[in-house]
């Protein structure tokens, strides 16, 4: 049941990102809502769920928008795993901690993405645009993260309550 809901939430976030957020660009960059959702899942659950959510998210992005399979899949799953692993012993109720972890996860995603794109020949000079793109997208993702974290946390609390009490 949870997996179906996660896939539906990812589908809705990809749909919102590709339709409505095309009109909202800051510094030429728009927030990556599915990536923020994967990072929030990693914070709420654990690193395995974060990596799996990042894997599903990246695979969906690669199928819909990528030139070849694997670039987004690997990058987003690594970012989800690292954020989940790094947030294992942190108190995640504070908004500042959530924002810092999403910023860090976005930087990791962009670094891995640019490195793999450079090694496969997709980008010729990735480091020329790395800092402006990374800082802008990470800041935008950081600003969106409290809303997605609250939704993810409440969804998980509902599932935990429903499956622990009812069954």
C-alpha positions as a Markdown table, in Angstrom:
| # | Residue | x | y | z |
|---|---|---|---|---|
| 1 | Unk | 0.0 | 0.0 | 0.0 |
| 2 | Unk | 2.8 | 2.4 | 0.9 |
| 3 | Unk | 4.7 | 1.7 | -2.3 |
| 4 | Unk | 1.6 | 2.5 | -4.4 |
| 5 | Unk | 1.1 | 5.8 | -2.5 |
| 6 | Unk | 4.8 | 6.7 | -2.9 |
| 7 | Unk | 4.6 | 6.1 | -6.7 |
| 8 | Unk | 1.5 | 8.2 | -6.9 |
| 9 | Unk | 3.0 | 11.0 | -4.9 |
| 10 | Unk | 6.1 | 10.9 | -7.2 |
| 11 | Unk | 3.9 | 10.9 | -10.3 |
| 12 | Unk | 2.0 | 13.9 | -9.0 |
| 13 | Unk | 5.2 | 15.8 | -8.1 |
| 14 | Unk | 6.7 | 15.1 | -11.5 |
| 15 | Unk | 3.5 | 16.3 | -13.1 |
| 16 | Unk | 3.5 | 19.5 | -11.0 |
| 17 | Unk | 7.1 | 20.1 | -11.7 |
| 18 | Unk | 6.8 | 19.7 | -15.5 |
| 19 | Unk | 3.6 | 21.7 | -15.8 |
| 20 | Unk | 3.1 | 24.4 | -13.1 |
| 21 | Unk | 6.7 | 25.0 | -12.2 |
| 22 | Unk | 7.6 | 25.9 | -15.7 |
| 23 | Unk | 6.1 | 29.3 | -15.0 |
| 24 | Unk | 8.1 | 29.7 | -11.8 |
| 25 | Unk | 11.8 | 30.0 | -12.4 |
| 26 | Unk | 14.2 | 31.7 | -10.2 |
| 27 | Unk | 17.7 | 32.5 | -11.6 |
| 28 | Unk | 16.8 | 30.2 | -14.5 |
| 29 | Unk | 16.3 | 27.2 | -12.2 |
| 30 | Unk | 13.1 | 25.6 | -10.9 |
| 31 | Unk | 12.8 | 23.4 | -7.8 |
| 32 | Unk | 13.2 | 19.6 | -8.1 |
| 33 | Unk | 10.2 | 18.5 | -6.1 |
| 34 | Unk | 10.7 | 14.7 | -6.6 |
| 35 | Unk | 14.3 | 15.0 | -5.4 |
| 36 | Unk | 13.2 | 17.0 | -2.4 |
| 37 | Unk | 10.6 | 14.3 | -1.7 |
| 38 | Unk | 13.2 | 11.5 | -2.0 |
| 39 | Unk | 15.5 | 13.4 | 0.5 |
| 40 | Unk | 12.6 | 13.9 | 2.9 |
| 41 | Unk | 11.7 | 10.2 | 2.7 |
| 42 | Unk | 15.4 | 9.5 | 3.5 |
| 43 | Unk | 15.1 | 11.8 | 6.6 |
| 44 | Unk | 11.7 | 10.4 | 7.8 |
| 45 | Unk | 12.4 | 6.7 | 7.2 |
| 46 | Unk | 16.0 | 5.6 | 6.6 |
| 47 | Unk | 18.7 | 5.5 | 3.9 |
| 48 | Unk | 17.3 | 2.5 | 2.2 |
| 49 | Unk | 13.9 | 4.1 | 1.6 |
| 50 | Unk | 15.6 | 7.3 | 0.5 |
| 51 | Unk | 17.8 | 5.5 | -2.0 |
| 52 | Unk | 14.8 | 3.5 | -3.3 |
| 53 | Unk | 12.7 | 6.6 | -3.6 |
| 54 | Unk | 15.6 | 8.4 | -5.4 |
| 55 | Unk | 16.0 | 5.4 | -7.7 |
| 56 | Unk | 12.3 | 5.4 | -8.6 |
| 57 | Unk | 12.4 | 9.2 | -9.1 |
| 58 | Unk | 15.5 | 9.1 | -11.2 |
| 59 | Unk | 14.3 | 6.3 | -13.3 |
| 60 | Unk | 11.1 | 8.2 | -14.0 |
| 61 | Unk | 13.1 | 11.3 | -14.9 |
| 62 | Unk | 15.4 | 9.3 | -17.2 |
| 63 | Unk | 12.5 | 7.7 | -19.0 |
| 64 | Unk | 10.6 | 10.9 | -19.5 |
| 65 | Unk | 13.4 | 13.5 | -20.0 |
| 66 | Unk | 16.8 | 11.8 | -20.1 |
| 67 | Unk | 18.9 | 11.0 | -23.1 |
| 68 | Unk | 20.0 | 7.7 | -21.6 |
| 69 | Unk | 18.9 | 5.6 | -18.6 |
| 70 | Unk | 21.0 | 5.9 | -15.5 |
| 71 | Unk | 22.2 | 9.5 | -15.1 |
| 72 | Unk | 19.4 | 10.7 | -12.9 |
| 73 | Unk | 18.8 | 7.3 | -11.4 |
| 74 | Unk | 22.3 | 6.9 | -10.0 |
| 75 | Unk | 22.6 | 10.6 | -8.9 |
| 76 | Unk | 19.3 | 10.7 | -7.0 |
| 77 | Unk | 19.6 | 7.4 | -5.4 |
| 78 | Unk | 23.1 | 8.3 | -4.1 |
| 79 | Unk | 21.8 | 11.6 | -2.8 |
| 80 | Unk | 18.9 | 9.9 | -1.0 |
| 81 | Unk | 21.2 | 7.3 | 0.5 |
| 82 | Unk | 23.8 | 9.8 | 1.8 |
| 83 | Unk | 21.1 | 12.1 | 3.3 |
| 84 | Unk | 19.4 | 9.2 | 5.0 |
| 85 | Unk | 22.7 | 7.9 | 6.3 |
| 86 | Unk | 23.7 | 11.4 | 7.5 |
| 87 | Unk | 20.4 | 12.1 | 9.2 |
| 88 | Unk | 20.3 | 8.8 | 11.1 |
| 89 | Unk | 21.3 | 10.2 | 14.5 |
| 90 | Unk | 19.9 | 13.7 | 14.1 |
| 91 | Unk | 16.8 | 15.2 | 15.6 |
| 92 | Unk | 14.8 | 16.0 | 12.4 |
| 93 | Unk | 12.0 | 18.0 | 13.9 |
| 94 | Unk | 13.7 | 21.4 | 13.3 |
| 95 | Unk | 13.1 | 23.2 | 10.1 |
| 96 | Unk | 16.7 | 24.4 | 9.9 |
| 97 | Unk | 18.0 | 20.8 | 10.0 |
| 98 | Unk | 15.6 | 19.8 | 7.3 |
| 99 | Unk | 16.7 | 22.7 | 5.1 |
| 100 | Unk | 20.4 | 22.0 | 5.6 |
| 101 | Unk | 20.0 | 18.3 | 4.8 |
| 102 | Unk | 18.0 | 19.1 | 1.6 |
| 103 | Unk | 20.6 | 21.7 | 0.6 |
| 104 | Unk | 23.4 | 19.1 | 1.2 |
| 105 | Unk | 21.5 | 16.4 | -0.7 |
| 106 | Unk | 20.9 | 18.8 | -3.7 |
| 107 | Unk | 24.7 | 19.6 | -3.8 |
| 108 | Unk | 25.5 | 15.9 | -3.7 |
| 109 | Unk | 23.0 | 15.2 | -6.5 |
| 110 | Unk | 24.4 | 18.0 | -8.7 |
| 111 | Unk | 28.0 | 16.9 | -8.0 |
| 112 | Unk | 27.3 | 13.2 | -8.9 |
| 113 | Unk | 25.2 | 14.2 | -11.9 |
| 114 | Unk | 27.9 | 16.5 | -13.3 |
| 115 | Unk | 30.6 | 14.0 | -12.7 |
| 116 | Unk | 28.8 | 11.2 | -14.4 |
| 117 | Unk | 27.7 | 13.5 | -17.3 |
| 118 | Unk | 31.3 | 14.5 | -17.7 |
| 119 | Unk | 32.7 | 11.0 | -17.7 |
| 120 | Unk | 30.1 | 9.8 | -20.2 |
| 121 | Unk | 30.7 | 12.7 | -22.5 |
| 122 | Unk | 27.3 | 14.4 | -22.0 |
| 123 | Unk | 28.9 | 17.6 | -20.8 |
| 124 | Unk | 32.1 | 19.0 | -22.1 |
| 125 | Unk | 32.9 | 21.7 | -19.5 |
| 126 | Unk | 30.6 | 20.9 | -16.5 |
| 127 | Unk | 32.7 | 22.8 | -13.9 |
| 128 | Unk | 32.1 | 26.1 | -15.6 |
| 129 | Unk | 28.4 | 26.1 | -14.7 |
| 130 | Unk | 28.6 | 23.8 | -11.6 |
| 131 | Unk | 28.7 | 26.5 | -8.9 |
| 132 | Unk | 25.9 | 28.8 | -10.3 |
| 133 | Unk | 23.5 | 25.9 | -11.1 |
| 134 | Unk | 24.3 | 24.0 | -7.9 |
| 135 | Unk | 23.9 | 27.0 | -5.6 |
| 136 | Unk | 20.7 | 28.2 | -7.2 |
| 137 | Unk | 19.0 | 24.8 | -7.4 |
| 138 | Unk | 20.1 | 23.8 | -3.9 |
| 139 | Unk | 18.8 | 27.1 | -2.4 |
| 140 | Unk | 15.4 | 26.7 | -4.2 |
| 141 | Unk | 15.1 | 23.1 | -3.1 |
| 142 | Unk | 16.0 | 24.2 | 0.4 |
| 143 | Unk | 13.2 | 26.8 | 0.5 |
| 144 | Unk | 10.6 | 24.3 | -0.7 |
| 145 | Unk | 11.7 | 21.5 | 1.7 |
| 146 | Unk | 9.8 | 22.4 | 4.8 |
| 147 | Unk | 6.4 | 22.0 | 3.0 |
| 148 | Unk | 7.3 | 18.7 | 1.5 |
| 149 | Unk | 8.9 | 17.4 | 4.7 |
| 150 | Unk | 5.7 | 18.2 | 6.7 |
| 151 | Unk | 3.6 | 16.4 | 4.1 |
| 152 | Unk | 5.9 | 13.4 | 4.1 |
| 153 | Unk | 6.1 | 13.2 | 7.8 |
| 154 | Unk | 2.3 | 13.4 | 8.2 |
| 155 | Unk | 1.8 | 10.7 | 5.5 |
| 156 | Unk | 4.2 | 8.4 | 7.3 |
| 157 | Unk | 2.5 | 9.0 | 10.7 |
| 158 | Unk | -0.8 | 8.2 | 9.1 |
| 159 | Unk | 0.5 | 5.0 | 7.6 |
| 160 | Unk | 2.1 | 4.0 | 10.9 |
| 161 | Unk | -1.1 | 4.7 | 12.8 |
| 162 | Unk | -3.4 | 3.0 | 10.3 |
| 163 | Unk | -1.3 | -0.2 | 10.0 |
| 164 | Unk | -0.4 | -0.5 | 13.6 |
| 165 | Unk | -3.8 | 0.2 | 15.1 |
| 166 | Unk | -6.2 | -1.3 | 12.4 |
| 167 | Unk | -4.2 | -4.5 | 11.6 |
